[in-house]
Amino acid sequence: MDISDKDRLVETLLQERDELYQELSRLREIDNGALDRAEKKNERYEAEIKEKDDTIKKLIDQMAWYRRKLWKASSEKYIPQDPNQRRIDFDGLDVLPQEKEVIEEAEKEIISYERKKPENKKKPVRLALPDHLRRETEVIEPVGIDENWVRIGQEVTEILEHKPGELFVRQIIRPKYALKNHLQKQQEGLGTEKSETIKIASLPLLPLPRSNAGASLLADLLLSKYMYHLPFHRKIAMFKQIGVNLPASTVNGWFSGSSDLIRALYYRLREIVLATDYIQVDESTVPVINSEKHRTVKSYLWVVRSVMENLVFFHYDKGSRAQKVIIDLLHNYKGAVQTDGYEAYSIYERKKGVLLLGCWVHTRRKFTEALKEDKSGAEYALKQIGMLYRVETMATDQGMDAEQRAELRERLAYPILTAFEKWIVSYYPKTIPKGRMNKALSYTYNLFHRLSRYHLDGRYQIDNLVENAIRPLAIGYA
């Protein structure tokens, strides 16, 4: 084979190899594209299947929850026939998952807390107190003044005070004294130890620093607003009628400062209430001005009452009625909690150390509303509830103590409760779906374990009387 033949063979082989390479590349491109499309389509199908599986699981969980909510397991369908089986059992979760979040957030906030510096604002000019107001002069002499001291002036502090029907000025006069043999040096500017040559008494403790509002006036403002329901603009108008002009900004500043002063008292009250083992909780709507919307919006104010101590405190958390508010409020509480049927409280059914109690007055209202729809059924339910109340009347009329009342409830009220619960189950299918009687039976049955627990302790009340503490809000926020 000559050289030319070898060259042609090599050229032919290279051309064939190049063609094979190009064909292989083309096949790879076609295959890769098909594979990518298949993979994308598979991912889309998997996502759709996962979404449908999640939806199915969610619906199954909801169905199970509703079944469990309305018709409990056969072992828990009714309250036990023996009331002694229902003694308080504080087995459960020490800390709820939702409470862990609250606790962790609180710890983070405490660790990262930094006091904000007040903004540099132009200081308002304080107006002089009117001359026509009566002055009560109070002179405070410094300690250790004898014949070696000479009076060189005085400091006068005027505080606006209040007595029923009168504003007056408490005038505090503090004479200033200097040592006689050092007076000339002091006047010539030669004195270096002013504290040794000049004496003046210290001001008595005043409620608000750099303020001319006395404790009696601040107390009158707070009492007028929260006890007698007089808003500040009316109080300012009343002061103006007797010749005392107080700017609204000044009064609001006094209110803010006074609130800070009693903050410790509020937290101490809250601590005492939550240290008891039986409280009642409720929430009520209050109108709150929304500056952005320029109108009032509905917010909620929570109230907690210690039944045995008869002490009440209010709690406002940005107007929220969310479950997280009550979780944060009661996360350390141990004892009985009496509430209405609001779903937010249901989480404490599983909380260790907490026993949920219901309120029969709310239940009775449901059946009263159903009278026009189902007279015979509603009247029967109201009759059973009425017998429970008559047991309470018997105990009260006979002056029974807590132990005797509990024994009376166990003997008379508990059999009525067990029979009433079974009647609810049997009568429920006969009612109109979503009708008032249907809703009343469902409401009562869902809360029956809470409603019937009041028999466990003679101190527990059949109603949540904390509502009485909320009633003044209707006047105060009108």
Sequence and secondary structure as in RCSB ss.txt:
>XXXX:A:sequence
MDISDKDRLVETLLQERDELYQELSRLREIDNGALDRAEKKNERYEAEIKEKDDTIKKLIDQMAWYRRKLWKASS
EKYIPQDPNQRRIDFDGLDVLPQEKEVIEEAEKEIISYERKKPENKKKPVRLALPDHLRRETEVIEPVGIDENWV
RIGQEVTEILEHKPGELFVRQIIRPKYALKNHLQKQQEGLGTEKSETIKIASLPLLPLPRSNAGASLLADLLLSK
YMYHLPFHRKIAMFKQIGVNLPASTVNGWFSGSSDLIRALYYRLREIVLATDYIQVDESTVPVINSEKHRTVKSY
LWVVRSVMENLVFFHYDKGSRAQKVIIDLLHNYKGAVQTDGYEAYSIYERKKGVLLLGCWVHTRRKFTEALKEDK
SGAEYALKQIGMLYRVETMATDQGMDAEQRAELRERLAYPILTAFEKWIVSYYPKTIPKGRMNKALSYTYNLFHR
LSRYHLDGRYQIDNLVENAIRPLAIGYA
>XXXX:A:secstr
  HHHHHHHHHHHHHHHHHHHHHHHHHHHHHHHHHHHHHHHHHHHHHHHHHHHHHHHHHHHHHHHHHHHHS  GG
GSS  SSGGGGS    SBSS HHHHHHHHHHHHHHHT                  TTS EEEEE   TT  TTEE
EEEEEEEEEEEEETTEEEEEEEEEEEEEEHHHHHHHHTT    HHHHEEE      SSTT  B HHHHHHHHHHH
HTS   HHHHHHHHHHTT    HHHHHHHHHHHHHHTHHHHHHHHHHHHHSSEEEEEEEEEEEEETTTTEEEEEE
EEEEEETTTTEEEEE STT   HHHHHHHTTT  EEEE  S GGGGGGGGBTTEEEE  HHHHHHHHHHTTTT H
HHHHHHHHHHHHHHHHHHHHHHTT  HHHHHHHIIIIIHHHHHHHHHHHHHHGGGS TTSHHHHHHHHHHHTHHH
HHGGGG TTS SS TTHHHHTHHHHHT 
